[in-house]
């Protein structure tokens, strides 16, 4: 395989109308293609492109684009179904970081987003090469290209000079630009998904003779559920199947259908897909599984070539319950009726369990998609569809792999503001990850293995995802989020008619991170006045077995109106007497719950199902057999409430950042160390200084006398210093006994240096001398590159106890203002930072700045494999790093937000 030109990989991406374009570097053999692009242009468009209608300008432009590789020049071509659709290129104009750009889109292809897509890919390539701004000249009446520049989302300055306009486009990776790219991607994605999820016509390919064959089963299901579009069948051997006419091939159909369901043997899938693509089919659903790697690559290539979206392969079904569509291809599963829940699963077995559970709960679905091996359509696509379909109110996902988790995170942050997004966190263990990878070996995406647990937890927390550990827990949480308003906090009032049930419920709440606070005396007195003799109202509230329906209802109403309560958990057990079976109390739960200001959840240990929904209409509420399940669901609801209450946050700007100098330092190190490695203390300090990360003053010494002189310069008022040995690859100095503390006088410094020479002489390259730091809280802050999720910023307790206590939290970069606050408050040691010991809070602003700067450094430098500052000393008067280590490795920048298909 030849190396991609300019190091840029070809990529398929969606245009504004949902069609697929290939964006690739121009090759020397593209000269005639580009020449034809210009030859087909009208004189008016040639004038706008070249400031005159000369045909010779097109040949010169083709010559320039296809010339041999030269530094500072990149040219990208857009193709649609093999035809050249557009060209964009830049050429650096000097050492200032500015490049001149040119853009051309073929006649008849305007207003489809081709130019914008080309520019997005050109911006990504330019940033990777250190270009900071584009310049472009245009005629003042070339309104279309000026609008393209203005709508990019990048800061653009125009300077008019007679009939021409000079545009300067800054390539800052700003939030407005990412938001604009995201919105363009969402619009294109929705257009591309309509033929799949809302098809006006459908064909089943592979309708075999055997009644039990997959194709015939799909055909029967689609017909029996009243599909609202035009339905066709393909069977080359039989003209009639299932009572309808069958066509010999897709090409023989009276129209190109929107969606084709392929139920053919694995060796025939690619050929069937090719025929569909040539006929004009817009989307494929492939039920066939167990494709080998070559079959998988061919299938994806065919879909990309013809612009077809692909669900599967190994897809057991698709459902859309819209009345105008009524699409159902699920082979064997219960069918919930129409409703507000969207379901996307990667496993058909898990999908069956989810559908069965929703059916049992009486909760309907808006749409359901079994993603199968997920070669193309993913959870990200489904989220964007549910966000816009005006029917989905809750999203349930089961994903074993993440193709582009950073894009998934941005999408989910947006979607979760509108609807709850729940996920089964599958592949949490090494064994689970092996299976997740095994079942996805055919995919051609960037990577498909399950991500590290800390990175996934960070994604879920930051994106507002409700992460569950099993399908039952998913359904338990869905039942609550679907039927009840969110609690305003974590304060629970537990109500029971049996003391033992109340104890279990209170324990379950506490273990789930909820609180069961004592009630105030006035409320207690009011409750006791309502309840029978012998009742207790301390929280848990024991109404006793003698409570009537009216008494329980009045008790619940009183608690629900109290400001010290966020939600009610009611645990009821049947009374011993037949007369008091408990049904009368259950009626109290569903009596006009909409008027209560606080959500109510029931625990009914005697009910058969683990969770069910009581009542009808607006009086519905979930009831659980196990108090732990109810408490878990309430904890998920409280967490979502807290996430929604917090402002979304933004990535703040930082001063004192020198990205160019940092990039030069990284390049200089990797030029000498081709395989990467750990920076020495001087190189490490230089890199940290580029990002304004302050270290305790220190000096480097390679001889005993240099160490003494450095100690004399650095001694503080108490005269004590620290000496640390250093050599490449030394990671844990304390474990190696490579640190001497509390050194006073020249003789102790000399003794420390000689000790290091004796023990590490064959390794040691020098020592670091520092003044002894003042007392403070020792913390650890760092960043590590996750191969799939990108930079992960870590923070927690530092010093010698950090590895043993493992008190650390993590969040994915880039950190927003909300993320950095959460990161600081998440570790168990957080109360110490806020003055829990009475010494006052540490410099929290300085701590936030440190973490934000680490995040920015990791975002700017993809070669940064890991960095750790340990210990970081936090005091009320400042935050400073006492020790630091950084490891670099050669790595090309990867733009996670660049629009491209898997």
ZAMARGU-4260 file (C-alpha; in steps of 0.2 Angstrom, whole numbers, plus 5000, padded with zeros to 4 digits):
<rodrens>
0) 5000/5000/5000 | 5007/5017/4995 | 5009/5031/5008 | 4995/5043/5006 | 5000/5060/4998
5) 5004/5073/5011 | 5001/5060/5024 | 4982/5063/5022 | 4971/5048/5022 | 4956/5048/5010
10) 4939/5049/5019 | 4921/5048/5014 | 4909/5061/5022 | 4891/5066/5020 | 4886/5081/5010
15) 4871/5093/5015 | 4859/5082/5005 | 4864/5066/5013 | 4874/5059/4998 | 4892/5053/5001
20) 4908/5061/4994 | 4925/5055/4994 | 4938/5068/5000 | 4956/5063/4995 | 4973/5071/4991
25) 4976/5075/4973 | 4987/5063/4964 | 4998/5066/4948 | 4986/5055/4938 | 4971/5067/4942
30) 4976/5080/4929 | 4963/5076/4916 | 4950/5075/4929 | 4953/5092/4936 | 4955/5099/4918
35) 4938/5092/4914 | 4931/5100/4930 | 4936/5117/4923 | 4932/5114/4905 | 4914/5111/4910
40) 4912/5127/4919 | 4902/5141/4912 | 4911/5157/4907 | 4903/5166/4922 | 4910/5153/4934
45) 4927/5153/4926 | 4927/5172/4928 | 4922/5170/4947 | 4936/5157/4950 | 4950/5165/4940
50) 4945/5183/4938 | 4942/5181/4920 | 4934/5168/4908 | 4951/5161/4901 | 4951/5142/4898
55) 4970/5142/4899 | 4968/5147/4918 | 4960/5130/4921 | 4974/5120/4913 | 4987/5130/4923
60) 4977/5126/4939 | 4977/5108/4935 | 4996/5109/4932 | 4998/5117/4949 | 4987/5105/4958
65) 4995/5089/4951 | 5013/5095/4952 | 5025/5084/4962 | 5024/5086/4981 | 5031/5102/4987
70) 5033/5108/5005 | 5018/5119/5010 | 5006/5114/4997 | 4991/5103/4999 | 4977/5099/4986
75) 4961/5089/4990 | 4948/5082/4978 | 4930/5079/4981 | 4922/5064/4971 | 4904/5059/4970
80) 4902/5041/4963 | 4919/5042/4955 | 4915/5059/4946 | 4926/5075/4951 | 4915/5087/4960
85) 4927/5100/4968 | 4945/5105/4972 | 4952/5114/4986 | 4971/5118/4989 | 4982/5129/5000
90) 5000/5135/4998 | 5010/5142/5011 | 5016/5160/5007 | 5030/5161/5020 | 5036/5157/5037
95) 5022/5167/5046 | 5010/5152/5046 | 4998/5159/5033 | 4993/5150/5017 | 4984/5155/5001
100) 4969/5145/4997 | 4959/5141/4981 | 4942/5133/4979 | 4932/5126/4964 | 4915/5117/4963
105) 4909/5109/4948 | 4894/5117/4938 | 4878/5110/4943 | 4884/5104/4960 | 4883/5120/4970
110) 4873/5122/4986 | 4876/5104/4991 | 4890/5108/5004 | 4905/5102/4993 | 4915/5117/4995
115) 4912/5118/5014 | 4916/5100/5016 | 4932/5102/5006 | 4937/5117/5016 | 4934/5108/5033
120) 4946/5095/5027 | 4958/5108/5021 | 4958/5117/5038 | 4961/5100/5047 | 4976/5096/5036
125) 4983/5114/5038 | 4982/5114/5057 | 4992/5098/5057 | 5006/5107/5047 | 5006/5122/5058
130) 4996/5134/5047 | 4987/5147/5058 | 4977/5157/5044 | 4971/5156/5027 | 4970/5170/5014
135) 4959/5170/4999 | 4956/5183/4985 | 4938/5184/4978 | 4928/5195/4967 | 4916/5206/4977
140) 4902/5199/4967 | 4906/5181/4971 | 4893/5181/4984 | 4893/5162/4985 | 4911/5159/4990
145) 4911/5174/5002 | 4896/5166/5010 | 4905/5149/5011 | 4919/5158/5021 | 4907/5167/5032
150) 4897/5152/5037 | 4912/5141/5041 | 4912/5146/5059 | 4930/5153/5059 | 4934/5171/5062
155) 4935/5179/5045 | 4941/5197/5041 | 4937/5205/5024 | 4946/5219/5016 | 4939/5227/5000
160) 4950/5233/4986 | 4940/5239/4971 | 4931/5224/4963 | 4941/5212/4974 | 4940/5206/4992
165) 4954/5199/5002 | 4948/5187/5016 | 4959/5182/5031 | 4952/5166/5039 | 4960/5162/5056
170) 4961/5143/5059 | 4959/5144/5078 | 4950/5127/5084 | 4936/5138/5092 | 4920/5132/5100
175) 4910/5141/5086 | 4919/5132/5073 | 4916/5115/5081 | 4898/5119/5084 | 4896/5124/5065
180) 4904/5108/5059 | 4893/5098/5071 | 4877/5106/5065 | 4882/5103/5047 | 4886/5085/5051
185) 4869/5083/5060 | 4859/5090/5045 | 4869/5079/5033 | 4867/5064/5044 | 4848/5066/5045
190) 4846/5067/5027 | 4856/5051/5024 | 4846/5042/5037 | 4829/5045/5030 | 4830/5031/5017
195) 4835/5019/5031 | 4823/5024/5045 | 4809/5032/5036 | 4809/5023/5019 | 4796/5027/5006
200) 4799/5010/4997 | 4808/4994/5002 | 4814/4978/4994 | 4819/4962/5002 | 4833/4953/4993
205) 4835/4934/4996 | 4817/4929/4998 | 4821/4910/4997 | 4809/4896/4994 | 4809/4889/5011
210) 4795/4897/5022 | 4807/4898/5037 | 4821/4907/5027 | 4827/4924/5034 | 4821/4933/5019
215) 4804/4926/5019 | 4802/4929/5037 | 4807/4947/5035 | 4795/4949/5021 | 4780/4942/5031
220) 4784/4953/5046 | 4785/4969/5035 | 4768/4965/5027 | 4760/4959/5043 | 4764/4975/5052
225) 4756/4986/5039 | 4772/4994/5031 | 4766/5011/5024 | 4777/5012/5009 | 4779/5002/4993
230) 4785/4984/4996 | 4795/4973/4984 | 4803/4956/4984 | 4817/4949/4974 | 4818/4930/4970
235) 4826/4925/4953 | 4819/4907/4954 | 4801/4910/4959 | 4789/4924/4952 | 4778/4923/4967
240) 4782/4922/4986 | 4771/4925/5001 | 4757/4929/4989 | 4765/4944/4980 | 4775/4946/4964
245) 4794/4943/4965 | 4806/4951/4953 | 4821/4942/4947 | 4833/4956/4952 | 4834/4974/4960
250) 4837/4981/4943 | 4820/4974/4937 | 4811/4984/4950 | 4799/4998/4943 | 4809/5011/4954
255) 4825/5012/4964 | 4819/5008/4982 | 4825/5018/4997 | 4830/5003/5007 | 4835/4986/5003
260) 4835/4972/5016 | 4849/4959/5011 | 4845/4941/5017 | 4858/4932/5006 | 4873/4921/5010
265) 4889/4930/5016 | 4898/4926/4999 | 4884/4935/4990 | 4882/4950/5000 | 4894/4961/4991
270) 4887/4957/4974 | 4869/4960/4980 | 4875/4977/4987 | 4884/4982/4971 | 4868/4978/4961
275) 4858/4989/4974 | 4870/5003/4972 | 4870/5003/4953 | 4851/5003/4954 | 4850/5019/4965
280) 4846/5011/4982 | 4850/5023/4996 | 4851/5012/5011 | 4855/4994/5015 | 4850/4983/5030
285) 4861/4967/5030 | 4854/4953/5041 | 4868/4941/5035 | 4882/4939/5048 | 4899/4931/5049
290) 4907/4940/5035 | 4926/4937/5033 | 4937/4953/5033 | 4938/4953/5014 | 4919/4952/5012
295) 4917/4966/5025 | 4930/4977/5016 | 4921/4975/5000 | 4904/4978/5007 | 4909/4994/5015
300) 4918/5000/4999 | 4902/4997/4989 | 4892/5006/5001 | 4904/5021/5001 | 4906/5021/4982
305) 4887/5022/4979 | 4883/5033/4994 | 4872/5020/5003 | 4870/5020/5022 | 4872/5003/5030
310) 4864/4995/5045 | 4873/4979/5050 | 4878/4967/5045 | 4872/4954/5056 | 4857/4965/5059
315) 4842/4956/5067 | 4830/4971/5064 | 4824/4988/5062 | 4807/4996/5068 | 4799/5013/5066
320) 4782/5014/5073 | 4777/5031/5065 | 4759/5029/5058 | 4765/5034/5041 | 4779/5021/5041
325) 4775/5006/5052 | 4792/4998/5047 | 4796/4982/5057 | 4809/4969/5051 | 4813/4961/5068
330) 4814/4943/5065 | 4810/4936/5083 | 4805/4948/5097 | 4790/4955/5105 | 4784/4971/5098
335) 4780/4986/5110 | 4767/4997/5103 | 4771/5015/5097 | 4778/5026/5111 | 4792/5038/5116
340) 4807/5027/5118 | 4821/5025/5105 | 4831/5009/5107 | 4848/5005/5099 | 4858/4989/5103
345) 4873/4981/5096 | 4867/4964/5101 | 4851/4956/5094 | 4850/4946/5110 | 4851/4961/5121
350) 4839/4969/5110 | 4826/4955/5112 | 4828/4957/5131 | 4825/4976/5130 | 4810/4974/5119
355) 4803/4961/5131 | 4806/4972/5146 | 4798/4987/5138 | 4783/4976/5132 | 4781/4970/5150
360) 4781/4988/5157 | 4769/4994/5144 | 4781/5007/5137 | 4781/5009/5118 | 4795/5013/5106
365) 4797/5027/5093 | 4811/5016/5084 | 4822/5002/5086 | 4838/4998/5077 | 4850/4982/5080
370) 4866/4989/5074 | 4874/4972/5072 | 4893/4973/5068 | 4891/4992/5065 | 4901/4994/5050
375) 4892/5011/5047 | 4877/5017/5056 | 4881/5019/5074 | 4874/5025/5091 | 4879/5043/5086
380) 4868/5042/5071 | 4853/5036/5081 | 4855/5049/5094 | 4854/5063/5081 | 4839/5055/5073
385) 4830/5054/5090 | 4835/5071/5094 | 4825/5077/5078 | 4811/5065/5076 | 4799/5074/5088
390) 4793/5057/5095 | 4808/5051/5106 | 4808/5056/5124 | 4820/5043/5131 | 4835/5035/5122
395) 4841/5017/5127 | 4858/5011/5120 | 4868/4995/5121 | 4885/4998/5114 | 4901/4987/5114
400) 4912/4998/5104 | 4914/5017/5100 | 4920/5022/5083 | 4923/5040/5087 | 4919/5043/5106
405) 4924/5061/5106 | 4911/5065/5092 | 4899/5054/5102 | 4902/5064/5118 | 4899/5080/5109
410) 4883/5073/5102 | 4877/5066/5118 | 4880/5082/5128 | 4868/5091/5116 | 4855/5077/5115
415) 4855/5073/5134 | 4850/5091/5137 | 4833/5087/5129 | 4830/5068/5132 | 4838/5056/5145
420) 4851/5045/5137 | 4853/5028/5145 | 4867/5015/5141 | 4872/4998/5146 | 4890/4999/5150
425) 4896/4983/5141 | 4914/4977/5140 | 4919/4984/5157 | 4931/4970/5160 | 4946/4963/5150
430) 4936/4947/5146 | 4921/4957/5141 | 4933/4968/5130 | 4940/4953/5121 | 4922/4947/5117
435) 4917/4965/5111 | 4933/4965/5099 | 4930/4947/5093 | 4912/4951/5088 | 4917/4967/5078
440) 4932/4960/5068 | 4924/4964/5052 | 4922/4983/5054 | 4933/4995/5045 | 4931/5010/5057
445) 4947/5018/5066 | 4945/5006/5080 | 4932/4995/5088 | 4939/4988/5104 | 4930/4993/5120
450) 4939/5008/5129 | 4947/5009/5145 | 4936/5010/5160 | 4941/5027/5167 | 4939/5035/5149
455) 4922/5027/5147 | 4917/5033/5165 | 4923/5050/5161 | 4913/5051/5144 | 4897/5045/5153
460) 4899/5058/5167 | 4904/5073/5156 | 4890/5069/5142 | 4876/5067/5155 | 4874/5048/5150
465) 4865/5037/5163 | 4876/5022/5163 | 4869/5006/5169 | 4878/4989/5172 | 4864/4977/5165
470) 4849/4976/5155 | 4838/4975/5171 | 4846/4990/5178 | 4843/4999/5161 | 4824/4995/5162
475) 4823/5000/5180 | 4830/5017/5177 | 4820/5019/5161 | 4804/5015/5170 | 4807/5029/5182
480) 4814/5042/5169 | 4799/5038/5158 | 4785/5040/5171 | 4791/5052/5184 | 4798/5070/5185
485) 4816/5071/5190 | 4820/5074/5209 | 4827/5091/5213 | 4841/5083/5224 | 4846/5067/5234
490) 4835/5069/5249 | 4823/5054/5251 | 4808/5052/5262 | 4805/5034/5265 | 4788/5028/5269
495) 4783/5011/5274 | 4769/5001/5283 | 4782/4988/5290 | 4797/4993/5300 | 4808/4980/5292
500) 4804/4985/5274 | 4808/5003/5279 | 4825/4998/5286 | 4830/4989/5270 | 4824/5004/5259
505) 4834/5017/5270 | 4849/5006/5268 | 4847/5004/5249 | 4845/5023/5248 | 4861/5027/5258
510) 4871/5014/5248 | 4865/5021/5232 | 4872/5038/5237 | 4855/5046/5242 | 4852/5053/5259
515) 4838/5049/5271 | 4838/5065/5282 | 4829/5067/5299 | 4813/5077/5296 | 4810/5093/5306
520) 4799/5093/5321 | 4785/5103/5314 | 4783/5090/5300 | 4785/5076/5311 | 4771/5082/5322
525) 4760/5085/5307 | 4762/5068/5301 | 4759/5060/5317 | 4742/5069/5318 | 4737/5061/5302
530) 4743/5043/5306 | 4736/5029/5317 | 4743/5027/5335 | 4760/5018/5335 | 4766/5027/5319
535) 4784/5034/5318 | 4788/5049/5308 | 4807/5051/5310 | 4812/5046/5292 | 4809/5032/5288
540) 4791/5035/5291 | 4782/5020/5297 | 4763/5022/5294 | 4760/5005/5302 | 4749/4991/5295
545) 4734/5000/5302 | 4735/5015/5290 | 4720/5017/5279 | 4721/5023/5261 | 4716/5041/5266
550) 4729/5041/5279 | 4743/5036/5268 | 4738/5047/5254 | 4737/5062/5266 | 4755/5057/5273
555) 4762/5057/5255 | 4754/5073/5251 | 4761/5082/5266 | 4779/5075/5263 | 4778/5079/5244
560) 4774/5097/5248 | 4789/5099/5260 | 4805/5108/5254 | 4816/5097/5264 | 4812/5082/5253
565) 4817/5079/5235 | 4808/5062/5232 | 4798/5049/5240 | 4801/5030/5241 | 4786/5020/5247
570) 4789/5002/5253 | 4773/4993/5256 | 4770/4975/5261 | 4754/4965/5262 | 4746/4966/5279
575) 4743/4949/5287 | 4724/4950/5287 | 4714/4947/5271 | 4705/4963/5274 | 4721/4973/5273
580) 4728/4965/5257 | 4738/4981/5253 | 4728/4985/5237 | 4720/5000/5246 | 4737/5007/5250
585) 4743/5004/5232 | 4728/5015/5226 | 4735/5029/5237 | 4751/5029/5227 | 4743/5032/5210
590) 4730/5044/5216 | 4733/5060/5207 | 4752/5060/5208 | 4754/5074/5195 | 4748/5086/5208
595) 4762/5081/5220 | 4777/5092/5219 | 4790/5078/5222 | 4792/5062/5212 | 4786/5046/5220
600) 4793/5028/5218 | 4786/5012/5225 | 4794/4996/5232 | 4781/4981/5233 | 4791/4966/5238
605) 4777/4955/5235 | 4774/4959/5217 | 4780/4946/5205 | 4790/4956/5192 | 4806/4965/5196
610) 4799/4981/5190 | 4782/4986/5183 | 4772/5002/5180 | 4757/5006/5191 | 4742/5017/5185
615) 4738/5024/5169 | 4740/5040/5159 | 4747/5054/5170 | 4745/5043/5186 | 4759/5031/5181
620) 4773/5027/5192 | 4786/5013/5193 | 4785/4999/5207 | 4800/4988/5211 | 4801/4972/5220
625) 4818/4976/5227 | 4822/4992/5237 | 4840/4992/5230 | 4833/4993/5212 | 4822/5007/5216
630) 4836/5016/5225 | 4848/5014/5210 | 4834/5021/5198 | 4832/5036/5210 | 4850/5039/5211
635) 4851/5039/5192 | 4837/5051/5191 | 4845/5063/5204 | 4862/5062/5195 | 4853/5067/5179
640) 4844/5081/5188 | 4861/5088/5195 | 4869/5087/5177 | 4854/5097/5169 | 4855/5110/5183
645) 4873/5114/5180 | 4877/5126/5165 | 4885/5116/5150 | 4901/5125/5153 | 4914/5130/5140
650) 4932/5128/5136 | 4940/5144/5143 | 4953/5154/5134 | 4971/5154/5142 | 4984/5167/5142
655) 5003/5164/5142 | 5002/5149/5130 | 5015/5147/5117 | 5009/5133/5106 | 5022/5136/5092
660) 5037/5135/5104 | 5030/5119/5112 | 5028/5111/5095 | 5046/5115/5091 | 5052/5108/5107
665) 5042/5092/5103 | 5049/5091/5085 | 5067/5094/5092 | 5065/5079/5104 | 5058/5067/5092
670) 5071/5072/5079 | 5084/5064/5091 | 5073/5051/5099 | 5064/5043/5084 | 5054/5031/5095
675) 5050/5044/5108 | 5054/5043/5126 | 5054/5052/5143 | 5060/5070/5143 | 5074/5075/5154
680) 5070/5088/5168 | 5076/5103/5157 | 5066/5098/5142 | 5051/5094/5153 | 5052/5111/5161
685) 5053/5120/5145 | 5038/5111/5138 | 5028/5115/5154 | 5034/5133/5153 | 5026/5134/5136
690) 5009/5131/5145 | 5012/5142/5160 | 5013/5127/5172 | 5024/5133/5187 | 5037/5122/5195
695) 5046/5125/5211 | 5063/5133/5207 | 5076/5120/5203 | 5093/5118/5196 | 5102/5104/5186
700) 5119/5098/5192 | 5130/5085/5184 | 5144/5086/5197 | 5146/5087/5215 | 5152/5104/5215
705) 5138/5110/5204 | 5125/5103/5216 | 5133/5112/5230 | 5133/5129/5221 | 5115/5126/5216
710) 5110/5122/5234 | 5118/5138/5239 | 5108/5148/5227 | 5091/5140/5230 | 5091/5138/5249
715) 5076/5146/5258 | 5075/5154/5274 | 5077/5138/5283 | 5092/5133/5273 | 5086/5116/5268
720) 5086/5108/5250 | 5081/5092/5241 | 5092/5083/5229 | 5084/5070/5217 | 5094/5059/5206
725) 5089/5058/5187 | 5091/5047/5172 | 5081/5042/5157 | 5066/5032/5162 | 5067/5035/5180
730) 5048/5036/5185 | 5046/5033/5204 | 5060/5042/5213 | 5054/5037/5230 | 5053/5019/5226
735) 5071/5019/5220 | 5076/5029/5235 | 5083/5042/5223 | 5077/5057/5234 | 5086/5065/5249
740) 5076/5077/5259 | 5080/5090/5272 | 5098/5093/5267 | 5107/5107/5277 | 5124/5113/5273
745) 5136/5109/5259 | 5142/5093/5267 | 5125/5085/5267 | 5123/5090/5249 | 5140/5082/5244
750) 5135/5066/5254 | 5119/5064/5245 | 5127/5067/5228 | 5140/5054/5232 | 5127/5041/5238
755) 5118/5043/5221 | 5134/5041/5212 | 5138/5025/5222 | 5121/5017/5219 | 5116/5024/5202
760) 5133/5029/5194 | 5130/5018/5179 | 5113/5026/5176 | 5113/5044/5183 | 5114/5058/5171
765) 5113/5072/5184 | 5103/5078/5199 | 5089/5091/5202 | 5092/5102/5217 | 5077/5111/5224
770) 5073/5121/5240 | 5063/5111/5252 | 5044/5115/5249 | 5033/5122/5263 | 5019/5111/5270
775) 5003/5109/5260 | 4992/5096/5253 | 5001/5084/5241 | 4991/5081/5225 | 4994/5073/5208
780) 4989/5080/5191 | 4992/5072/5174 | 4986/5067/5157 | 4987/5051/5147 | 4982/5048/5129
785) 4969/5035/5127 | 4971/5027/5110 | 4952/5028/5107 | 4946/5042/5118 | 4960/5054/5116
790) 4968/5064/5131 | 4962/5059/5148 | 4966/5072/5162 | 4968/5064/5179 | 4968/5072/5197
795) 4969/5066/5215 | 4979/5063/5230 | 4998/5063/5227 | 5014/5060/5236 | 5020/5043/5242
800) 5003/5037/5247 | 4994/5040/5230 | 4997/5023/5222 | 4991/5014/5238 | 4975/5025/5240
805) 4971/5027/5222 | 4961/5042/5226 | 4960/5049/5208 | 4947/5055/5196 | 4948/5058/5177
810) 4939/5068/5164 | 4941/5068/5145 | 4950/5083/5137 | 4946/5097/5132 | 4940/5102/5150
815) 4926/5114/5151 | 4923/5125/5166 | 4911/5112/5173 | 4922/5098/5169 | 4937/5105/5179
820) 4925/5109/5194 | 4919/5091/5194 | 4937/5084/5192 | 4942/5094/5208 | 4927/5089/5218
825) 4927/5070/5213 | 4941/5063/5223 | 4938/5058/5241 | 4952/5070/5247 | 4941/5085/5240
830) 4935/5091/5257 | 4953/5094/5261 | 4955/5106/5247 | 4940/5116/5253 | 4946/5118/5271
835) 4938/5103/5280 | 4953/5103/5292 | 4950/5121/5297 | 4966/5128/5288 | 4955/5137/5274
840) 4953/5132/5256 | 4968/5130/5245 | 4970/5141/5229 | 4956/5133/5219 | 4958/5145/5205
845) 4976/5140/5203 | 4971/5122/5204 | 4958/5124/5190 | 4971/5134/5180 | 4984/5119/5182
850) 4971/5106/5176 | 4965/5117/5161 | 4983/5120/5155 | 4987/5101/5156 | 4971/5099/5146
855) 4976/5112/5133 | 4994/5104/5132 | 4987/5087/5128 | 4975/5094/5115 | 4989/5104/5106
860) 5002/5090/5106 | 4996/5073/5100 | 5014/5067/5103 | 5011/5069/5122 | 5008/5051/5128
865) 5008/5055/5146 | 5012/5068/5158 | 5012/5068/5177 | 5015/5081/5190 | 5017/5072/5207
870) 5017/5079/5219 | 5008/5096/5216 | 5008/5106/5232 | 4992/5115/5235 | 4991/5129/5248
875) 4980/5144/5251 | 4993/5155/5243 | 4996/5145/5227 | 4998/5129/5218 | 5015/5123/5212
880) 5022/5107/5204 | 5037/5099/5214 | 5041/5085/5201 | 5036/5082/5183 | 5038/5069/5170
885) 5033/5069/5152 | 5034/5055/5139 | 5033/5059/5120 | 5030/5047/5105 | 5029/5050/5086
890) 5011/5052/5082 | 5002/5061/5068 | 4988/5073/5074 | 4970/5066/5073 | 4956/5077/5071
895) 4941/5069/5080 | 4929/5082/5075 | 4933/5081/5056 | 4917/5075/5047 | 4920/5058/5040
900) 4911/5041/5039 | 4918/5026/5049
</rodrens>
